[in-house]
Amino acid sequence: MTASDVAPSESGAAVGRRIGIGLMYGLWRPRVLGAWRVPSAGPVILAVNHAHGLDGPMLMGTAPRPVHFLIKKEAFVGPLDPFLRGIGQLKVDRASTDRKAITDALAVLDHGGVLGIFPEGTRGEGDFASLRAGLAYFAVRSGAPVVPVAVLGSAERRSRLTPAVPPLRSRVDVVFGDAFEAGDGSGRRTRKALDEATVRIQGRLTAHLENARRLTGR
């Protein structure tokens, strides 16, 4: 079975986007900058910094197109499992080479969809300091452009009522950067080519984050 044989749930991701819009704009005050930089059609990878659990849902509710996120398998528990699957999200086992997740992610791109990735692999400082090779692999393999995204303000303060999230009605900035090609144009997918692509990606993501901080004053 190839990636193109698997049909990602585009309609499910569209439902997820509508849910995200309602929740994110209903509970907080997102300020979205540069959304026009996301290509309006065709495959694209959104590379998002990750400092808070709200970052994924926030992007789903503010991106101009439905997003299929690669989400750690630990989140797919109880009723969240069918819900996340139903809205087109992709389960990934971060402890191994998850071939199904790879196939599903490539299928999203093969069908001209939007793949969301936290390139740091897990929640951290959200500064793109440590990137895994997965983003480079998907970008080079698919040829899809990468759009860097900085979510700022989700981890600055905590709500008194619900400490796990920012204060209700507080501002969260979502800044989209310029799309770029991760590969060197040769189409090579060797380990050396992926390592070079990872370095190239890290430089672009870090520069975007710095620019986003200057732009928003965060």
C-alpha positions in Angstrom: 0.0 0.0 0.0 1.4 3.4 -1.0 0.7 6.7 0.7 -1.6 7.7 -2.2 -3.8 4.7 -1.4 -4.8 6.0 1.9 -7.4 8.8 1.9 -6.9 11.2 4.7 -10.1 12.6 6.2 -10.2 16.0 4.7 -13.8 16.5 5.6 -13.0 15.5 9.2 -10.1 18.0 9.3 -12.5 20.7 8.1 -14.9 19.8 11.0 -11.9 20.0 13.3 -11.1 23.4 12.0 -14.6 24.7 12.7 -14.5 23.3 16.2 -11.1 24.9 16.7 -12.4 28.3 15.5 -15.3 28.2 17.9 -13.2 27.1 20.9 -10.1 29.2 20.4 -11.9 32.4 19.5 -14.6 31.8 22.1 -12.2 31.2 25.0 -9.1 33.3 24.0 -8.2 36.2 21.8 -6.0 34.9 19.0 -4.1 37.5 16.9 -3.2 35.9 13.6 -0.4 37.5 11.5 0.7 36.4 8.0 -2.0 33.7 7.4 -1.9 34.8 3.7 1.6 33.2 3.5 0.0 29.7 3.6 -0.5 28.5 0.0 -4.2 28.4 -0.7 -4.0 25.1 -2.4 -1.7 22.1 -2.7 0.4 20.3 -0.2 2.1 22.3 2.6 3.7 21.5 5.9 3.1 23.8 8.9 6.1 23.6 11.3 5.0 24.8 14.7 6.9 25.6 17.9 5.6 23.7 20.9 5.6 25.2 24.4 2.0 24.3 25.5 -0.7 21.8 24.9 -2.9 24.5 23.5 -0.6 25.1 20.5 -2.1 22.4 18.3 -5.7 23.3 18.8 -4.9 27.0 18.5 -3.3 26.4 15.1 -6.2 24.3 14.0 -8.5 27.2 14.8 -6.5 29.9 13.2 -4.9 28.3 10.1 -6.6 29.3 6.9 -6.9 25.7 5.8 -7.8 22.4 7.7 -4.8 20.8 9.3 -3.9 17.2 9.9 -1.6 17.1 12.9 0.8 14.3 13.8 -0.1 13.8 17.5 1.5 11.5 20.0 -0.3 8.2 20.5 -0.7 8.9 24.3 -3.3 11.5 23.4 -5.5 9.0 21.8 -7.1 7.6 24.9 -10.8 6.9 25.8 -13.3 9.1 23.9 -10.5 11.3 22.5 -9.4 8.4 20.3 -12.4 8.3 18.0 -12.8 12.1 18.2 -9.2 12.8 17.1 -9.4 10.3 14.3 -12.8 11.7 13.3 -11.4 15.2 12.8 -8.5 13.9 10.7 -5.7 13.9 13.1 -2.8 11.3 12.8 -1.6 9.1 15.6 2.2 8.6 15.9 4.3 6.5 18.1 7.3 8.7 18.9 9.3 5.8 20.4 9.7 3.9 17.2 9.7 4.2 13.4 5.9 4.4 13.0 5.4 3.3 9.4 1.6 3.8 9.5 2.0 7.4 10.7 4.6 8.0 8.0 2.2 6.6 5.4 -0.8 8.6 6.7 1.3 11.8 6.8 2.5 11.3 3.2 -1.0 10.6 2.1 -2.2 14.0 3.4 0.5 15.6 1.3 -0.1 13.4 -1.7 -3.8 14.5 -1.6 -2.8 18.2 -1.5 -3.6 18.6 2.2 -1.9 20.5 5.1 0.3 18.5 7.5 1.0 20.0 10.9 4.2 19.0 12.7 5.9 19.9 15.9 9.4 19.5 14.7 10.9 19.5 18.2 9.0 16.2 18.7 7.7 17.0 22.1 6.6 20.0 24.2 9.5 22.1 25.5 10.8 25.6 25.4 9.2 26.2 22.0 12.3 27.7 20.6 13.1 25.1 17.8 16.5 24.4 19.5 16.3 20.7 18.9 14.7 19.3 15.7 14.1 15.7 14.8 14.6 14.5 11.3 10.9 13.8 10.6 10.1 17.2 9.2 13.0 17.1 6.8 12.0 13.6 5.6 8.4 14.6 4.9 9.4 17.9 3.2 12.1 16.3 1.0 10.1 13.2 0.2 6.9 15.1 -0.7 8.5 18.2 -2.1 5.9 20.2 -0.1 6.8 23.7 1.0 7.3 24.3 4.7 5.6 27.3 6.4 7.1 28.1 9.9 4.5 29.0 12.5 5.2 30.7 15.9 2.5 30.4 18.6 3.4 32.9 21.3 1.7 33.6 24.6 0.2 30.2 25.3 2.7 29.4 28.0 3.3 32.9 29.4 0.6 32.9 32.1 -1.8 30.4 33.7 -5.4 30.8 34.4 -6.4 30.9 38.1 -9.4 28.8 37.5 -7.7 26.2 35.2 -3.9 26.4 35.6 -3.4 24.1 32.6 -4.4 26.8 30.2 -3.7 30.5 29.7 -6.2 33.0 31.3 -9.5 33.1 29.5 -9.8 35.9 26.9 -6.0 36.5 27.0 -4.2 37.1 23.8 -2.3 34.4 21.9 -0.3 35.4 18.8 -0.1 33.0 15.8 2.5 34.2 13.3 2.9 32.5 9.9 6.2 32.9 8.1 7.2 32.7 4.4 7.0 29.3 2.8 10.3 27.7 1.8 11.7 24.5 0.2 13.6 22.3 2.6 15.5 20.3 0.0 18.5 21.5 -2.1 16.6 20.9 -5.3 18.4 17.6 -6.2 15.6 15.4 -4.9 18.2 13.3 -2.9 16.8 11.5 0.2 20.1 10.2 1.5 21.0 10.6 5.2 23.4 13.4 4.3 20.7 15.2 2.3 18.2 14.9 5.2 20.8 16.1 7.7 21.5 19.1 5.6 17.8 19.8 5.1 17.3 19.6 8.9 20.0 22.2 9.4 18.5 24.4 6.7 15.0 24.0 8.3 16.3 24.8 11.8 17.9 28.0 10.6 14.7 29.2 8.9 12.4 28.3 11.8 14.7 29.9 14.4 14.9 33.1 12.3 11.1 33.1 12.0 10.6 32.7 15.7 13.0 35.6 16.4 11.2 37.8 13.9 7.8 36.8 15.3 8.9 37.8 18.8 10.1 41.2 17.6 6.9 41.7 15.7 4.6 40.8 18.6 6.8 42.2 21.4 6.8 38.8 23.2 
